[in-house]
Amino acid sequence: MMKHSIDISVIFSIALRAIRANKMRSILTSLGIIIGVAAVIVMLAIGNGAQKSIQNEMKSMGANIMMIRSGVATSGGVRGGFGSQPTMKLGDGDAIQEKISEIKLSAPVLNETNQIIYSNTNWSTNITGTDNRYFEIKEWNLEYGRLFVETDIKNASKVAILGQTVVNELFGDVDPLNKTIRIKGVPFVVVGVLEKRGENGMGQDQDDAVFIPISTAQKKLMGVSFPDQVQMVMLQAIDSQSTYTSQDEIRALLRQRHNLGANKDDDFIIMNLTQMMEMMESSTKIMTVLLGSIASISLLVGGIGIMNIMLVSVTERTREIGIRMAIGARSWDIRLQFLMESLVLSFIGGLIGVIIGIGGSFLVSLSGLMTAELSLFYIILPFSFSGLVGLFFGYFPAYKASLLNPINALRYE
């Protein structure tokens, strides 16, 4: 057992000497592996980053979300496009939450973009009329202050809850609580500030928002076509499966509430955000596999390069092989020597490729063009694969070298 260990160390030492004796050729031989490993790491990191972005987006939206918007409306025989005429009411969401057991919460939404003013500072932001169920669905907590109370909704109180971006732009280091801001000339008292959420998957700043009671938006700020009009109803199902199974019940209930006959189209559209995000996540997983597979081709090309160079090396070192055999080297020793050289070249190239791949992934993230998320698995995988490539493509040259006839090899010039 000890003798075998010594033989391996000697063969490893001989392999290193052979590689050092032909530095430039060794570098060129490893180049394909270097590029392949680096490319695989960067591609997998980009794909993983895309998946993480979608997961963060799902988390920021809240769990098991559905949205119902106005759909196709018909007036005087003329059919408009989706959302061309408001059809959703505040009571629609309440009825869905009350009558459909698979729906946990519903929240009304009425919004517009407008200028807000504090003292001599102004800022354009998104104004959303809603109630506290919106924050519960979005799993969005307060940083400080309070949410709306029942009297705010009942009396259409002129109070506002701010996102962090609005606080920074309007107030700077000043505490915004109980300060008065103006929206379209209407004064609102700031009663709360939400915790920071950052950008969503589409690059939109979620903190650039102001929230007011839905009743205040309907009656005092945003013009509505009919009482209790909302632009959208946001729903939260009890689980992800319920976002699929509850759609028929929701559709039937809304058609009944909107007095739609059998021959009339829905005047609303149900959007399952959970389904949309799951589809996007599935697509990014496929994209990650494809990117990794495409990049892996360069690893295979690098392996072919190793095989070609090792075949040339066998030819150049035929006389050396003959001498080794003449003094007692077995066919297995010769085969192991050339396999060792191939493996060492692959692992050196793989190690350099890992360093370049990690650096490339950081550069991609720093560029801001896309997110690259590294993981230990995505580093170990291509590095290990580089070793398998070296072993696979190095076997044929090693096998060919071990079959040489010692007498013919010694005669080789």
NORNORVEN-V723107 format. One record per pair of residues at least 12 apart in sequence whose C-alpha atoms are under 6 Angstrom apart, sorted by the first residue. I is the first residue (numbers start at 0). J is the second residue. D is the distance in Angstrom with one decimal. If there is no record, write none. Layout:
# NORNORVEN-V723107
i->{I/I}
j->{J/J}
d->{D/D}
This chain:
# NORNORVEN-V723107
i->{10/14/28/29/29/31/32/32/32/33/33/33/35/35/36/36/36/37/37/37/37/38/39/39/40/41/41/42/42/43/43/44/44/44/45/46/47/48/48/48/50/52/56/56/60/61/61/61/63/63/63/63/63/64/64/64/64/65/65/65/65/65/66/66/66/66/66/67/67/67/67/68/68/68/69/69/69/69/69/70/70/70/70/71/72/72/87/88/88/88/89/92/92/101/101/101/102/102/102/103/103/103/104/104/105/105/106/106/106/106/107/107/108/108/108/108/108/108/109/109/109/109/110/110/110/111/111/112/112/112/115/115/116/116/117/120/124/125/126/126/127/128/128/128/128/128/129/129/130/140/141/141/141/142/142/142/143/143/144/144/145/145/152/152/155/155/157/158/158/158/159/159/159/159/159/160/160/160/160/160/160/161/161/162/162/162/162/162/163/163/164/164/165/176/176/177/177/302/302/306/306/309/310/313/317/318/318/318/321/321/321/324/330/333/334/334/334/337/338/338/341/341/342/342/345/345/345/346/349/349}
j->{336/340/305/344/348/301/298/301/348/348/349/352/297/298/349/352/381/352/353/355/356/294/291/294/356/356/360/290/291/287/291/371/372/373/371/287/372/370/371/372/280/200/199/200/137/136/137/138/235/236/238/239/273/234/235/272/273/233/234/270/271/272/232/233/234/269/270/231/232/268/269/231/267/268/82/85/86/87/267/82/266/267/268/266/84/266/229/227/228/229/227/105/232/236/237/241/235/236/237/235/236/237/234/235/233/234/132/133/232/233/129/232/128/129/229/230/231/232/127/128/229/230/126/127/128/125/126/124/125/126/181/182/180/181/180/169/208/208/209/210/210/210/211/212/213/216/212/213/212/194/192/193/194/192/193/194/191/192/190/191/190/191/212/214/214/215/187/187/188/189/188/189/190/210/211/189/190/191/192/209/210/192/209/192/193/206/207/208/195/206/206/207/207/189/190/189/190/388/392/392/393/396/396/400/408/408/409/411/405/408/409/405/401/401/397/398/401/397/393/397/389/393/389/390/385/386/389/386/382/385}
d->{5.5/4.8/5.5/5.9/4.9/3.7/5.3/4.9/5.4/4.7/5.6/4.2/4.7/4.3/5.9/5.0/5.5/4.5/5.7/5.7/3.9/5.5/5.3/5.0/5.3/5.5/5.2/5.5/5.8/5.8/5.7/4.7/4.8/5.0/4.2/4.4/5.6/5.0/4.6/4.4/6.0/5.9/5.4/5.2/5.4/5.8/4.3/5.8/5.5/5.4/5.9/5.0/5.6/5.7/4.8/5.6/5.9/6.0/5.0/5.6/4.6/5.5/5.8/4.6/6.0/5.9/5.1/5.6/5.2/5.6/4.6/4.7/5.5/5.4/4.7/5.6/5.3/5.9/4.3/5.0/4.4/3.7/5.1/4.8/5.9/5.4/5.7/5.4/4.6/5.4/5.2/5.4/5.9/5.7/5.6/5.9/5.9/4.3/5.9/5.6/5.2/5.4/5.7/5.1/5.5/4.4/5.4/5.2/5.7/5.1/5.4/4.7/5.7/5.1/5.9/5.9/5.1/5.9/5.7/4.9/5.1/5.1/5.4/4.3/5.9/5.8/5.4/5.5/4.4/5.8/5.6/4.8/5.5/5.0/4.9/5.9/5.8/4.9/4.9/5.9/4.8/5.8/4.9/5.2/4.2/5.2/5.3/4.3/5.7/5.9/5.9/4.2/5.3/5.6/4.9/4.5/6.0/5.6/5.7/4.0/5.9/4.9/5.6/5.7/5.0/4.3/4.8/4.9/4.7/5.8/6.0/4.8/6.0/5.5/4.8/5.9/5.9/4.7/5.6/5.8/5.1/4.9/4.7/6.0/5.3/4.4/5.7/5.2/5.8/5.3/5.2/5.0/5.5/5.3/5.6/5.1/5.9/5.5/5.6/5.2/5.5/5.9/5.1/6.0/5.4/5.1/5.0/5.7/4.5/4.6/4.9/5.9/4.6/5.3/4.5/5.7/5.2/4.9/5.6/5.8/5.4/5.3/5.1/5.9/5.8/5.6/5.2/5.8/5.3/5.8}
